């Protein structure tokens, strides 16, 4: 800026103060300093509106000529620079004069540019992550729009460490099944880094929701957070993650098998924890083999099947919305044992998202859960279809049908038909013949559906 890089500015300080250090030239010094802070050159004209007579007189004494007429006062910075150099008051020119009169000047523009560059470098791994996984684009837009990263970290240097851990966590998802503490320990070396309220959790949880098919923002509830993690295969602990099932025969080789056997004999639903299933993964004792397992979205289907069919109910698993780690663990174990699956869910956008996610994990055939079944179910009524549309991976025409009618069909409304299918499967339906379930005509029975001993397939 005109000063010798080897030392501070020099000059005749007394003369400089007489020329520029007075009250009536302070506006000019202030304007020049602001330009230096902004990284702008000290050239051109500085203008002061409504200049006082004293300010005009000071400018005339500085430059040795009349300042012109009018209310505004204009001073050439180039002329002031030349004057200071020639007079010896500031041999380095106006820039040195400003340093001598007001102290060192920081280039705020350069600092802002450097900080912006540092922030850009800090978040660059997030851009690379989204480029590889476009599904996270809405999350990154939310992150940038809310300024959450900057608010949590304060500095680019702090952000670098947090972003590194964030990318490691998201790269590990979805998981086939892992405890939250183990995920945190593996990714950042701190088993509590993903606890509620921690900075890493604040950044990661919205991305987890997006990976699970939801928006970045949640309802703020503990249940919502647990469901979001479960949707990507992460459980808070191996006791709170559970799965509801009915008619899984079990066996006698493991404690889990014996629990299932007792529940099946009694015709009662069984709730298994992830802890119990983790043992059966290594020593399967579910007793299903190559049979067909029915999957439903809502517990009312399973509860009604227990009421109506009891101990004769075929294998039935409830995913309870977004499948928990325990649900996925059970399905994985059944798959390894040779089981096949048929699935029914709610005919709404959330139901389609759950089914799509499940189809990415296991292979299943629709159980009255395709376009034909939807159009047939319209006869029982339904509610208004709301939310963001989504394709059905197993039936390309289903989305169009839902958009055309704009009616959602909850599982409860077709419960009699589902129970009829389950009743028919208890005796006559062989394991290999379940593909025609969704084509069977509806029974349109009463609210309770068929009773024990009703017609079979």
N, C-alpha and C positions, 0 to 999 in steps of 0.2 A: 504493500500500500504506500510505498514511497520511502519507508524507513529502511535503514541499513539492517539487513538480517543478522549482522554480527553484534548488534547492540541496540540500546534504546534510542529514540529520536533525540536529536540535539538542536540547539538554536538559542536565540537571545530571548530568554523567557520574559524578561521585563518588557522588552519591546513588543513581544507577541501579546502580552496581556493588555498593553495599551491599545493594540490594533483590534484584537478580537475578544479580549477577556471581559469587556464591559457588559453592563446590563442590557444595553440597547443592541448589541450584536449577538446576544445569547441565542436568539431564534435561528441565526445563521449557523452557529456552531451545532445546535441541536439537529438541524436538518442534515448537516454534513455527517454527523455521527450516525444518524439513522440510516443514511445511505451506506456507510461502511458496514454497519451491522447486517444489512440486507445483501451485501456483496455487490453493490452497484458502484459504478465509477463516479468520482467527484468531478463531473463535467456537466456542461449545460448551465441552466439558470435555476436559481432558487427564488421563489416568489412568496412574498408575505402580503396577504390581503389586509386592508384597513391599517396600514402602517402608521404609527404615531410620528409626529414631527421629530421627536428625539431619535427614533429608529432610522428615519430617513437621513437625518443629519449625521448619524454615526456611519452609515453606509457611504455618504459623500466624503467624510474624512478618511475612511478606509481606502477608497479607490481614487480620491483626489479629483472627483468630478461630480457634477450634479446628477442626482438620482432620477431625474425625469418627473413629469407631472402625474396626477391621478392619485387615487387612494391606495393602490397596491404598490409594492416595492419589489423590484426584480434586481438580483445581483448575480453576475456571471461568476460561477465557481472557477472557471478557467482563469479569469482575471485575478481572483483572489489568490489562487495557487501560484500564479506567476509573480505576484507582488510579494508574497511571503518568501519565495525562493530568492528573489532579487534583493530583498531588504536584509536578508540574513536572519530575520526573526524565526524562520523555520526553513532551513536549507532543503529539507525533504519535501516541502510543499504543504498543501492544505491537510493531507492525511496525517503528516507528522504533527502539525499544529493541533489537530483534534486529539491526538494521543497525549501531547504535552499538557493541553488544557483540561482534559476530562479523564485521562487515564487510559489503560489498554482497552481496545475495542475488540470484542469477539464477533466473528462472522457468523451471525445467527443463521443465515441462509445455508452456509456450508455445514454448520452443525445439524440443521434440520435435514439436509440432504444425506449426510452421513448416517443419521439416526434412521431415516427412512430406508436406506440401503441395508442397515443392520437388521431392521425388522423384516425386510424382504428376504434376507438370507435366513433368518430364524424360521420363517414360515414356509420356506421353499420345500422342505420335506412333505408338507401337507399338500402342496400343489402336485408333487410327484405321486403321492398316495392317491389323490383323486383322479389323476390321469390314468392310473392303473385300475382304479375302481370307481367308475363314473357314478355308481349308485350313491356315493357320498357327496355328490356335488351340492345337493340341497343343504347338507350339514355344513359344508365349508362356506356357503353363502350366508347361512345363519351365523356362523362364527365370525365372519368378517363384518356382517351387518350389525351385530351386537357389540363388537369390540371386546368380547369376553377374554380373548387371549391377552391383549394388552392390559386389561383391568386386573387380571389375575397375577400377571408376572411383573408388570411395571417397567422392566427393561428388556431389551433384546437378549442380553446375556442370560437372564433368568429364563426367558422364553425358549432358548435353544435346548436347555435340559428338559423342560417340560414337553416340548414338541417331540423330542427324541423318544421319550417314554410313551407319549400318546400314539405315535406311529407304531411302536413295538406292540402296544396293546391291540390296536385295530388290525395289524397284520396277523395277529393270532386268532382273529374272529372271522367267521363263526368257528366254534370249537366243538369237537365231538362230545365234550363234557369235561368241565374243569371247575374247581372251586375258585371263587373270586379272589381269595387271599393267595392262592397258588398262582393265579394268573398275574397278579400284581408283583409277587415275588420274582416270578420268572422274567417279567418284562422290565422291571425297574429296580429290583433288588429290595423292595420294601413291601411286605405283606399287607400293610395297611394303606398303601397309596391309593387304592380304589375304594376306601371307606367313604360313606356318605359325607359330603361337605368338603372333601379334599380337592385341591385344584385339578388334579388329573381326572378325578371323577366328573367334575363339572364340565370338562372338555370332552371326555370320552362318552359319557352317558347319552348325550344327544346323538352322537354318531351311532351308538349301539341301537337307539330307537330307529334310526333310518335303516340300518342293516336289517332290522326286524320288520320293516315295511311300514313304519309309522313316521310321523313328523318329528323334527328334532326336539320340540317341546313336549313335555309330558304333563300329567295332572299334579305332579308334586307329591304324590302319595308313595308310601313305602311299598304298597302292593304294585303300583305302576312301575316302580324301579325294579322290583324283583322280577316282574313279568318281562321287562325289557331285556334284562340280562339273560333270563331263561331262554328268550327267543333266539339268542345267539350261542346257546350251549353253556352258559356260565351260571352256576348256582351259588347262592350266598353261603350255604353250608349243606352238608349231605343229609340233614334231617328235615329242613324246612321245605325242600323240594320233594314233591310227592306226585303219585299217579293213582288214579282211580280206575279200577278194573273189575270185571265180573266174568265168571266162567273160565278163568285160567286154571287148568287142572292142578298144577303144582306137582309135588312129589314128596319123597321122604329123605332125599339126600342132603338137603340144606334146610336151614331154618326158614328161609324165604319160601322154599317149596312147600314146607309143612304148613306155613301160614296160608298160602294160596289153596292148598288142598282142603284145609279146614273151612275156609270161606266158601269154596265151591260146593262142598258137601252140604253146607248150611244154606246155600242159595243166596248168600249175602255178598254185597260189594266188598272189595278189599282195597285199602289204601296202603300203598307201599312207599317207603322213603327211598331216596337215592342211595342211602347207606345200605339198605337191604338189597337193592338191585346191584350194587357194586360187587357184592359177593357172588350173585348168580351169574354175572358176566363171565366169571372165570370157571364156574361149575354150573352150567345151565340146568335148571331143575324146574322148568315151567310146565312141562308136560303137554305142550301144544303141538310140537312137531310141525308137520307140513299142512296142518289145518288152516282154514281161512279165519282170520281175525277181523271182526267188525270194529271200525273206528268211528266215533261220533265226536261232535264238538262240545256238546253241552251235557252236564251231569244229569239233567232230567231224563234223557234217553236211557242212561244206564240205570238210574233209580227205578224207572218204570219197568225196565226189563227185569230187574230183580223182583219187583212186585208181582209181575205177571208170569214170569217163567221160572224164577227161583233157581233150583239146582239144575234145571234142564237148559239154562241159557247157554248159548254158544259163546266162545271167547269174545269179549267186548272190552275195548279200552276207550276211555274218554280223554281227549287231548286238552279239554278245559280251556279253550281259547288258544292263545299262543302256547305251544307245547313247552313244558318245563324240562329241565335237565333229566328229571326222573322219567317223564314220558318218553323222551328220546332214548334214554338208556334201556327202557323196557322194549321199545320197538326195535332197537338195534339187536338186543338179545334174541327176540322172537325171530328176527330176520336171519340171524346166524343159525337158528334152529330149524329154518326151512319154512317158516310161516309165510302166508300170503295175506294181503290186506285189501279190504274194501272200505271206502270212506264216505261219510255223509257229514255235511256242515250246514250252516246257515246260508241261505241264498241272499247274501248282501256283500258289499265290497270288503268288509272286514273278514267275512267268511271265506271269500275267494283268496285273500292274502294269506290267511292261515293255511288254506289248502295248498297254495303254491309253495309256501315254505316247507310244508310237510313233504310235498312231492320232490323237493330237492334232497330230502334226507332218505326217504324210502320210496319204493314203488308201490302204488296202490291203484285200484280200479274204482271208478265212481259207483257209489251205492245210492241210487236215486238222486244223483248229484251231477246232472248234466242238463243240457238245454231241453231235452224232451221231458225230463222229470220236473224241471222248473215250470214249464208251460202247463203241465198236468196239475201241479200243485197250486197254480193260480186259482183254481176252483175253490180252494178253502179260504181264500182271502189273504190278508197280509197287511203290512204297514208301509209307510212311505219310505222309499229307498233314498238314502242320503249318503254323502261322503264322496271321496275321490274314486272314480272308476279305475278298474284294474282288469287286465286280461286273465282268463282262466287257462292255465298252461295245459290242462287235460282236455279242454273243449273250447276251441277258438270261437264258437258261435254263442257261448253262454253270455259273454259280456254284452253283445248286441241285444240279446233277449232281455237282459236286466234293464238295459238303457231304454229299450222300447216300452216296457211295461212300467218301469219305475216303481216296482213293488218288491219289498223284501219279504222273504218267507223264512220265518224262524223254524228251527227243528221241531219245536213244540207243536206247530200246526200240522205237521205230517207224521206225528208220533204214532198214530194207529197203523200207518203203512210200514213204518220202521219196525214196530213190534211184530207185525205179521210176518215180515221177512225173518226176524230173529226166531220167531216161533217155528217157522217152516224149516229153518236151518238146524233145529235141535235134533231132528231124527232122520229126515229123508234127504236133506241136501248134502251130497257128497262133497269132500273138500275141493274137488276140481271143477265144480259146476256153479260157482258164484258169479260168473260174468253176466248172467242174465237178470240179476237182481234189480237193476235200475230200469229194466223194461217191463217188470211185472206190473199189472194194472193196480191202481190204488184200491184199498179196501174202503176208505172213507168211513171207518167205524166210528163209534162214539169216542168221547174224550179219553176213556180208559183203555181203548184198544182191545185186542183179543185177550181172553182169559186163558189160564192154564188149561191145556187140553183142547185148545182151539185148533182150527185146521192147519195142517202142515203143508209144506211144498211137496 
